[in-house]
Amino acid sequence: LHFKGFRRIAGLEEYTGVRALWLESNGLETIEGLDNCTELRCLYLHHNCIRKLENLSALSQLDTLNVSDNLLTRIEGLGALTHLHTLQIARNRLADAESIAHLMECPSIAVLDLSNNRLDGGGVLEVLQAMPNLAVLDAMGNPFIATVDHYR
């Protein structure tokens, strides 16, 4: 369902057993219509026009979420995703510690791609350090990286 020009997520009510869903490179502005996809493990929503992370709480089995290349200014609405292991949220509009603070409510995240956002200022590193299972971090292209010794 990628590259189809969809503006809305609709018509998936009967697909209760779907485990992976590729909806990248459409014209999606909101996350909706996924409540019956309770078996979903991987959701690819990159390259859309999404402004808010919402309507994801029913996806309790979600392991991987890619929302890179959207219009997100804040990370939110992920606290109920207790199996979320990988979050790709590169090339959005995240700017400061407040915009990513919700990550501290997502202890299962081990792989995080925050690259090429606008993250700067105090507190960003502290939020990341508070993530107990974070093992892989890509934060290249963010201004705060200049203050981190030995980041590679």
Salt bridges, closest charged atoms under 4 A:
GLU32 OE2 - ARG8 NE 3.16
GLU39 OE1 - ARG41 NH1 3.49
ASP69 OD2 - HIS47 NE2 3.41
ASP69 OD1 - ARG91 NE 2.85
GLU98 OE2 - ARG74 NH2 3.48
GLU105 OE1 - HIS102 ND1 3.51
